[in-house]
Amino acid sequence: MPSPTFLSTIRDFLSTSITMGEPSPVDKQVLDGWTKSTLAGYNSAVRKFLFFTRERDSVPFVLPASAGNIQEFCAWAGRGPNSGGKPVLATTLSKYLCGLRAWHLFHDQPYPTEANKKTTLILKASAKEDAKEAARVPKGATMIGDLIRLAEALTGGPAQDLAVLDMALVAFWSCARLLEVTYNLAGVPGNGGLGVLLRDVEWGPENLWACITLREAKTLSPGELQYLRVSEINDCLCPVAALRRLASSCLDSIAPLFGYQAQGERVRLTRYMLTTRLGKVWQDTSRPLLSGHSFHAGGASFLHAMKVAAADICTAGRWLSCCYKFYIRECSAVEREETIEYLVLLDSAWCM
């Protein structure tokens, strides 16, 4: 069941705009049917819609919405002649509509399906306007050279730096999303669950591989499990060695795996801690387009550059369809050769 802490983060979704009662046991079970990341997205949609209604009307809005409400919201939120101050992409607007439908469903209110035909056309018009805008510079993908520079910057630093490095190595080689392995500032994992604990790691024979069980990954269905898998490699970027270092710093089986010891306590690595420290390194190494997302994309892009089969890339990144292609950053023949050269040099240095 959703915890009170989590429920406090989706107050807009739980409200009918002007009233919000304590969710009943049945309501909480309904909420459990969605993932926490999905509910967070739905809450953002409702918050945006309520902001729109407050900006437009002096009378407080109350569910259910009319077809006119939904259509006017689409025109205001998307890009076009009637858009508000900060229009969103048509793809984001489409997700907002999913959130509004779920909001009505949760509160047992009828969603105005008669609005669908016009909202579909508004979305198409908004998408055309999006296409006229300057293309966004895509976020970068972490590559082997970046990992080497990261290791040079963080090795020999304090315990937090070493934990950040080890987490980065695991995230890259397993194509992990940072949300799945980090915690928020309140000490609750970034995705709202218990997060990865030491007991969630399974070790292969002679530590040749390791498997991490994810109990609340972004794309999980209720009751489903997913896994991060890494194999040993003979150089300083080995993800299995990184996991061993993280595991050795845990005091018991229920300790958060991705963290470090400080003053006798286990400090969990938060997404903010990770992106802040990594951001400093990326700036210092002239790679400002890299972000936390870059490990997920970087791991997949590396496998693609090494001619790994698409099915194996999907398995590594836990993609169920060809959507993995959105994460691939194509590298040139020169970049591929450079990556191979890095790997050969690392292997040679490790074997000396």
C-alpha positions as CSV (number, residue, x, y, z in Angstrom):
1,M,0.0,0.0,0.0
2,P,1.2,3.6,-0.6
3,S,2.9,5.1,2.4
4,P,1.7,8.4,3.9
5,T,5.0,10.0,2.7
6,F,4.3,9.1,-0.8
7,L,0.6,10.1,-0.6
8,S,1.7,13.5,0.4
9,T,3.5,13.9,-2.9
10,I,0.4,13.3,-5.0
11,R,-2.0,15.6,-3.2
12,D,-3.3,17.1,-6.4
13,F,-4.3,13.8,-7.9
14,L,-6.0,12.8,-4.6
15,S,-8.0,16.0,-4.5
16,T,-11.1,16.9,-6.4
17,S,-9.6,20.4,-6.7
18,I,-11.0,22.0,-3.6
19,T,-11.4,19.0,-1.3
20,M,-9.1,16.1,-0.3
21,G,-10.1,13.4,2.1
22,E,-8.0,10.5,3.4
23,P,-8.0,7.7,0.7
24,S,-10.1,4.8,1.8
25,P,-8.6,1.2,1.9
26,V,-10.1,0.6,-1.5
27,D,-8.7,3.8,-2.9
28,K,-5.2,2.8,-1.7
29,Q,-5.6,-0.6,-3.4
30,V,-6.5,1.2,-6.6
31,L,-3.5,3.4,-6.3
32,D,-1.3,0.3,-5.8
33,G,-2.4,-0.7,-9.3
34,W,-0.3,2.1,-10.8
35,T,3.5,2.4,-10.4
36,K,4.7,5.3,-8.2
37,S,6.4,7.0,-11.2
38,T,3.1,6.8,-13.2
39,L,1.2,8.4,-10.3
40,A,3.8,11.1,-10.0
41,G,3.2,11.9,-13.7
42,Y,-0.5,11.9,-13.2
43,N,-0.1,14.3,-10.3
44,S,1.9,16.6,-12.5
45,A,-0.9,16.6,-15.1
46,V,-3.6,17.4,-12.6
47,R,-1.4,20.2,-11.1
48,K,-1.0,21.7,-14.5
49,F,-4.7,21.5,-15.2
50,L,-5.7,23.1,-11.9
51,F,-3.2,25.9,-12.5
52,F,-4.9,26.5,-15.8
53,T,-8.4,26.6,-14.2
54,R,-7.2,29.0,-11.5
55,E,-5.6,31.3,-14.1
56,R,-8.7,31.3,-16.3
57,D,-11.7,31.3,-13.9
58,S,-12.4,33.1,-10.6
59,V,-14.8,30.2,-9.6
60,P,-12.9,27.2,-8.2
61,F,-13.0,24.2,-10.5
62,V,-14.7,21.0,-9.3
63,L,-14.8,17.6,-11.0
64,P,-15.9,16.4,-13.5
65,A,-14.3,18.4,-16.3
66,S,-16.4,19.3,-19.3
67,A,-15.4,18.7,-22.9
68,G,-14.8,22.4,-23.2
69,N,-12.5,22.4,-20.1
70,I,-10.3,19.7,-21.6
71,Q,-10.2,21.3,-25.1
72,E,-9.3,24.7,-23.8
73,F,-6.7,23.2,-21.5
74,C,-5.1,21.5,-24.5
75,A,-5.0,24.7,-26.5
76,W,-3.5,26.6,-23.5
77,A,-0.9,24.0,-22.5
78,G,0.3,23.1,-26.1
79,R,2.1,25.2,-28.6
80,G,-0.2,27.4,-30.7
81,P,-2.0,30.7,-31.0
82,N,-3.9,30.1,-27.7
83,S,-1.0,28.7,-25.6
84,G,-0.1,29.9,-22.2
85,G,3.3,31.3,-21.2
86,K,5.2,28.0,-21.1
87,P,3.8,25.6,-23.7
88,V,4.7,21.9,-23.5
89,L,5.5,19.5,-26.3
90,A,2.6,17.6,-27.8
91,T,4.0,14.3,-26.5
92,T,3.9,15.7,-23.0
93,L,0.4,17.1,-23.5
94,S,-0.8,13.6,-24.6
95,K,0.6,12.2,-21.3
96,Y,-1.3,15.0,-19.4
97,L,-4.6,13.8,-21.0
98,C,-3.8,10.3,-19.8
99,G,-3.4,11.7,-16.3
100,L,-6.7,13.6,-16.4
101,R,-8.5,10.4,-17.5
102,A,-7.0,8.5,-14.6
103,W,-7.9,11.4,-12.2
104,H,-11.6,11.1,-13.2
105,L,-11.5,7.3,-12.9
106,F,-10.0,7.5,-9.4
107,H,-12.7,9.9,-8.2
108,D,-15.5,7.9,-9.9
109,Q,-16.3,10.8,-12.2
110,P,-17.1,10.6,-15.9
111,Y,-14.4,11.7,-18.3
112,P,-15.9,13.8,-21.2
113,T,-15.0,11.4,-24.1
114,E,-16.8,13.7,-26.5
115,A,-13.7,15.9,-26.2
116,N,-11.4,13.3,-27.8
117,K,-11.9,14.1,-31.4
118,K,-11.1,17.8,-31.0
119,T,-8.2,17.1,-28.6
120,T,-6.7,14.7,-31.1
121,L,-6.7,17.5,-33.7
122,I,-5.3,20.0,-31.2
123,L,-2.5,17.6,-30.4
124,K,-1.7,17.3,-34.2
125,A,-1.7,21.1,-34.5
126,S,0.6,21.4,-31.5
127,A,3.0,18.8,-32.9
128,K,3.3,20.8,-36.1
129,E,4.3,23.9,-34.1
130,D,6.7,21.8,-32.1
131,A,8.4,20.7,-35.4
132,K,9.0,24.4,-36.3
133,E,11.0,25.0,-33.2
134,A,14.7,24.6,-33.2
135,A,15.7,21.0,-32.6
136,R,16.9,20.4,-29.0
137,V,20.5,19.4,-28.6
138,P,20.2,15.7,-27.5
139,K,21.7,14.8,-24.2
140,G,25.0,13.0,-24.5
141,A,25.8,9.4,-23.8
142,T,28.6,8.4,-21.5
143,M,31.3,6.4,-23.3
144,I,34.4,4.5,-22.2
145,G,36.6,7.6,-22.4
146,D,34.3,9.4,-20.1
147,L,34.4,6.6,-17.6
148,I,38.2,6.7,-17.6
149,R,38.2,10.4,-16.9
150,L,35.6,9.9,-14.2
151,A,37.8,7.3,-12.6
152,E,40.8,9.6,-12.7
153,A,38.8,12.4,-11.1
154,L,37.2,10.4,-8.3
155,T,39.8,7.7,-7.4
156,G,41.6,8.7,-4.3
157,G,38.9,11.0,-3.1
158,P,36.6,10.8,-0.1
159,A,34.2,7.8,0.5
160,Q,31.4,9.6,-1.3
161,D,33.5,10.1,-4.5
162,L,34.4,6.4,-4.5
163,A,30.8,5.4,-4.0
164,V,29.7,7.7,-6.9
165,L,32.3,6.1,-9.1
166,D,31.2,2.6,-8.3
167,M,27.6,3.4,-8.8
168,A,28.4,5.0,-12.2
169,L,30.3,1.9,-13.3
170,V,27.4,-0.4,-12.4
171,A,24.8,2.0,-14.0
172,F,26.8,2.1,-17.3
173,W,27.5,-1.6,-17.7
174,S,23.9,-2.6,-16.7
175,C,22.2,0.2,-18.7
176,A,20.5,1.3,-15.4
177,R,18.3,4.3,-14.8
178,L,19.6,6.4,-11.9
179,L,16.0,6.5,-10.5
180,E,16.3,2.8,-9.9
181,V,19.4,2.9,-7.8
182,T,19.3,6.2,-6.0
183,Y,17.3,7.7,-3.1
184,N,15.6,11.0,-2.5
185,L,16.6,13.5,0.2
186,A,14.2,12.1,2.7
187,G,16.1,8.8,2.7
188,V,13.3,7.1,0.6
189,P,14.5,5.5,-2.6
190,G,14.1,7.7,-5.7
191,N,11.3,5.5,-7.0
192,G,9.4,5.3,-3.7
193,G,10.3,1.8,-2.5
194,L,13.0,0.2,-0.4
195,G,15.6,0.6,-3.1
196,V,18.5,-1.8,-3.8
197,L,19.7,-3.5,-0.6
198,L,22.8,-5.7,-0.2
199,R,20.5,-8.8,0.0
200,D,19.2,-8.0,-3.5
201,V,22.6,-8.9,-5.1
202,E,23.3,-12.4,-6.3
203,W,26.9,-13.4,-7.1
204,G,27.9,-15.8,-9.8
205,P,30.6,-18.5,-9.4
206,E,34.0,-16.9,-8.5
207,N,32.2,-13.5,-8.8
208,L,32.4,-13.8,-12.6
209,W,29.0,-12.0,-12.7
210,A,26.5,-10.4,-10.5
211,C,22.7,-9.8,-10.7
212,I,20.8,-7.1,-8.9
213,T,17.1,-7.6,-8.3
214,L,15.0,-4.5,-8.9
215,R,11.7,-4.6,-7.0
216,E,10.3,-1.2,-8.1
217,A,11.9,-0.3,-11.5
218,K,10.3,2.4,-13.7
219,T,8.8,0.0,-16.2
220,L,7.7,-2.7,-13.7
221,S,4.1,-4.0,-13.6
222,P,2.7,-4.8,-10.1
223,G,4.3,-7.9,-8.7
224,E,7.0,-8.1,-11.4
225,L,10.7,-8.1,-10.8
226,Q,13.5,-6.9,-13.1
227,Y,17.2,-7.4,-13.0
228,L,20.5,-5.6,-13.6
229,R,23.2,-7.9,-14.8
230,V,26.9,-7.2,-15.0
231,S,29.9,-9.4,-15.9
232,E,33.5,-9.2,-14.8
233,I,35.9,-7.5,-17.1
234,N,39.7,-7.4,-16.6
235,D,40.3,-3.7,-16.1
236,C,39.7,-0.9,-13.7
237,L,36.2,-0.2,-15.0
238,C,34.9,-3.6,-13.9
239,P,31.3,-3.3,-12.6
240,V,31.6,-6.6,-10.6
241,A,34.6,-5.2,-8.7
242,A,32.6,-2.0,-8.1
243,L,29.7,-4.0,-6.6
244,R,32.2,-5.9,-4.4
245,R,33.5,-2.6,-3.0
246,L,30.0,-1.3,-2.4
247,A,29.0,-4.6,-0.7
248,S,32.1,-4.7,1.5
249,S,31.1,-1.3,3.0
250,C,27.7,-2.6,4.0
251,L,27.3,-3.6,7.6
252,D,24.3,-6.0,7.1
253,S,22.2,-7.5,4.4
254,I,19.5,-4.8,4.6
255,A,21.9,-1.9,4.2
256,P,21.4,0.2,1.1
257,L,23.9,-1.1,-1.5
258,F,24.6,2.2,-3.2
259,G,26.0,4.3,-0.4
260,Y,29.0,4.7,1.9
261,Q,29.8,4.7,5.6
262,A,30.3,8.0,7.4
263,Q,30.6,8.4,11.2
264,G,29.3,5.0,11.8
265,E,26.2,5.4,9.6
266,R,25.2,4.3,6.1
267,V,24.8,7.3,3.8
268,R,22.5,6.6,0.9
269,L,23.5,8.1,-2.5
270,T,20.8,10.5,-3.6
271,R,20.2,11.4,-7.2
272,Y,21.0,15.0,-6.3
273,M,24.4,14.0,-4.7
274,L,25.2,11.9,-7.8
275,T,24.3,14.4,-10.5
276,T,25.9,17.3,-8.6
277,R,29.2,15.5,-8.3
278,L,29.1,14.1,-11.8
279,G,28.1,17.4,-13.2
280,K,31.3,19.0,-11.8
281,V,33.4,16.3,-13.4
282,W,31.6,16.6,-16.8
283,Q,32.2,20.4,-16.7
284,D,35.8,20.0,-15.9
285,T,36.3,17.5,-18.7
286,S,34.4,19.6,-21.3
287,R,31.4,17.2,-21.5
288,P,28.6,19.5,-20.3
289,L,25.9,17.7,-22.3
290,L,26.3,14.6,-20.1
291,S,23.8,14.0,-17.4
292,G,22.5,11.3,-15.1
293,H,20.5,9.9,-17.9
294,S,23.7,9.5,-19.9
295,F,24.6,6.1,-18.3
296,H,21.4,4.5,-19.4
297,A,21.9,5.8,-22.9
298,G,25.7,5.3,-22.8
299,G,25.5,1.7,-21.9
300,A,23.0,1.0,-24.7
301,S,25.1,3.0,-27.2
302,F,28.2,1.2,-26.3
303,L,26.6,-2.2,-26.9
304,H,25.2,-0.9,-30.2
305,A,28.6,0.4,-31.2
306,M,30.1,-3.0,-30.4
307,K,27.6,-4.7,-32.8
308,V,25.6,-6.4,-30.0
309,A,22.3,-7.8,-31.2
310,A,19.3,-5.6,-30.7
311,A,17.6,-8.4,-28.7
312,D,20.5,-8.4,-26.3
313,I,20.5,-4.6,-26.0
314,C,16.8,-4.8,-25.1
315,T,17.4,-7.4,-22.5
316,A,20.2,-5.4,-20.9
317,G,18.2,-2.2,-20.8
318,R,14.9,-4.0,-20.0
319,W,13.2,-2.6,-23.1
320,L,10.2,-4.5,-24.4
321,S,10.2,-3.0,-27.9
322,C,12.2,-1.0,-30.4
323,C,12.0,2.1,-28.2
324,Y,15.6,1.3,-27.2
325,K,16.5,3.1,-30.4
326,F,15.5,6.5,-28.8
327,Y,18.4,6.0,-26.4
328,I,21.1,5.1,-28.9
329,R,23.6,7.7,-29.8
330,E,25.3,6.7,-33.1
331,C,29.1,6.9,-33.0
332,S,31.3,7.4,-36.0
333,A,33.8,4.8,-37.2
334,V,36.6,6.9,-35.6
335,E,34.8,7.0,-32.3
336,R,34.3,3.3,-32.4
337,E,37.9,2.7,-33.1
338,E,38.8,5.0,-30.2
339,T,36.6,3.1,-27.9
340,I,38.2,-0.2,-28.9
341,E,41.6,1.3,-28.4
342,Y,40.7,2.5,-24.9
343,L,39.6,-1.0,-24.0
344,V,42.8,-2.6,-25.4
345,L,44.9,-0.2,-23.4
346,L,43.0,-0.8,-20.2
347,D,43.3,-4.5,-20.7
348,S,47.0,-4.2,-21.3
349,A,47.6,-2.0,-18.3
350,W,45.5,-4.3,-16.0
351,C,47.5,-7.4,-17.1
352,M,51.0,-5.8,-16.6
